[in-house]
Amino acid sequence: MNLDQLYPYLVPGLLNPDWEPACVPVGHGVWVQLFEDTTSANGIVHAAVSPDQLASAGLSAGDAHEQALANLVRFADDSPDLSIQMLGEVGDPVHFLLYCDHPRAAACLLLPDLYEQACDLLKTSEVCAVVPQRESLVVLPKRDRAYREMMVAKLRELEADARRPISFGLFELTADGVSEFHEA
């Protein structure tokens, strides 16, 4: 296993319950699963990493996730292939950050500086996120319930035919990390 090519990916549930020890729950049925990525003539090839592979490599699940997150941070900082766009401006009817155009886009939900970056760019300290599919992460100001419902409804419409759907559940971002968001 090439540890430099180990990445976390968000998946909409566990296909194999025996792999739970090597995965981390995020919320709304979404899990972080580790994949080893290799590049081929046709693009990135993702190979799921099993608990047995981690054991064979002498890695604990925690150490493997730490390495995968470090790789994701490096990727997000350095890759020209990941698109990060600010759509709208403060006060506009629609205003959000979009991470897209790469299979690791949704996993950017795990970036340690996502909350800080989102607060800075969105000009608010209350932010939520949605991971509708593997190639998109939407980070939005929390605003009010009507705004959140409108954004999720629009995402459901736009992402209805996504090849790798994940979840339309909202996640709350804070300085302490990511958690499920539920309307009060």
N, C-alpha and C positions, 0 to 999 in steps of 0.2 A: 504494500500500500504506500502510495506517495503522499506523505502528510502535507506537502505543499499544495496538493490538489484536492484536499479534503474541504468540503463546504457544507454549511447548513442549508437545508431547503425546507420550506413550509409545505406540509402535505395535509390534505383534508381528512385525516384519520389514519389509523394504522391498518395496513392490509394484513399484517402478520402480528398477532398479539405477542408472540414470542420475542419480538423486537423491541417491546416497550422499554426494557432496561437501557437500550441504546438511544432512546428518543426522549424528547422533552415536551410536555404539554404546554401550549401557549394559551389556549382558551377557545371557546366555540367549536370544539372538536378538532382544532388545528394542532398539529404536532411539528416539532423540528426533527427532521431525519437527516442523517449524514449521508453524503454522496461523495464519491471520488469522481472527479471530472477529468476527462481526457479530451484532447482535441483531435478531430479527424477531418478529412477533406469535406465532410458534410456538416461540420459544426461540432458542438460540444456533445460528448457522450457521457451520460450520467449513470454511474453504477452505485446502487444502494450499498451501504456498508452495514454488514450484519454484526450482531454482538460477537459471533464467533470470529469474525475478521478482526475486530478490535482486540479480542483476547489473544489471538495469534500474533498480533503486532505488539502485544504487551502494553496496550493502552486501556485506561479506564474510560468509561463513557464521558465522565467529566473532563478528563484531559483531552479527549478527542474533540469534544464540543468547544473547548477553549481554543484549540488549534484551528478548528474550522472557522470560528468567529474571527480570529486574528487574520485568517486568509480572506474572509469576507470584507473586513475593514480595509485591508490592503487593496483588494479588488475595487471596492467602492471609491477609494481615494485615487486610484491610478488608472482605471479602465476608461478608455474613450467609448466603449461599447454600451455602457450604462447611461441612459438618458435621465437626467434629473431636471424637471421643468417646473417653473412657478407659473401657474395659470391664474389670471386675475390679479387684483390688487386689494389691499385692505379697503373695506367699504364696498367692494363690488358684490353683486348678487352671488357670484360664484368665485371662490378664491381657495386654491389648494396647491399642494405640491404633488407632483406625479413622478414616481420612479418607474421607468418602463424600458421596453425594448431589449431586455436581456432575461434569460431564465433565472438569474439570481435577484431580480428586482424585488419580488415579494419578500425574500429573505432579508432585505435591507430593514425590515421591521425590527430586526434584532440588533442593529447597529447601536453601539453604546452612546454615540453622540446624536442620535436621531432626534430625541426630544429637544436638545439644545439647539440644533440646527433648525428644526421646525419652528420653535418659538421665535428664533431670530428672524427667519424669513417670513413667517406668517404674522409676526408682530402681536403675538398673544401667548399667554402661558398655559392656556387650556386647549389641548389638541387631541384629536382622535385619528385613527387610521383604519383603513379597510384593505384587505388583501383579496380582491376578487378573483385573481388568477395568478399563476406562477410569474408571469411577466409584467405584473403591475402592482404597485403599492401606492395608495392614495392617502395623503396626510392632509387633514383639514382642520380648520379652527372649530372648536366645539360649538360655538355660537348657541343656537337654541335647537329644540327638538325638531321643529319644522325644517330647519336647514339640514340637519343630519338625515332626516327621513327623505327629503328631496334628493340629497346627494346619493344615498344608498339606492333609491329607486332608479335614478339615472344610471348608476353603475350597473344595476341589475339588467337594465335595458341594453346598455352598451356592451356588456361582457356576457350576454346570454349565450353566445356561441363559443366562448373561450375553450381552447383545447385542454387546458389544465386548470380547471376551476378550483378555488380553495374555499373562500367563505365571504359572505356579505355581512358577517357580524362585525360590529364596531369594537375596536380596541382603544383603550385610553392610554395615552403616553404621559408619563410623568418623569421627574428626575429619578424616581426609584425604578423605572422600567416600564414594561408593557403588561397590561391586564385587560380582562374582558370589560367592556363597557356595557352597562345595562341602564336603560332609561328609568328614572326614579318614579 
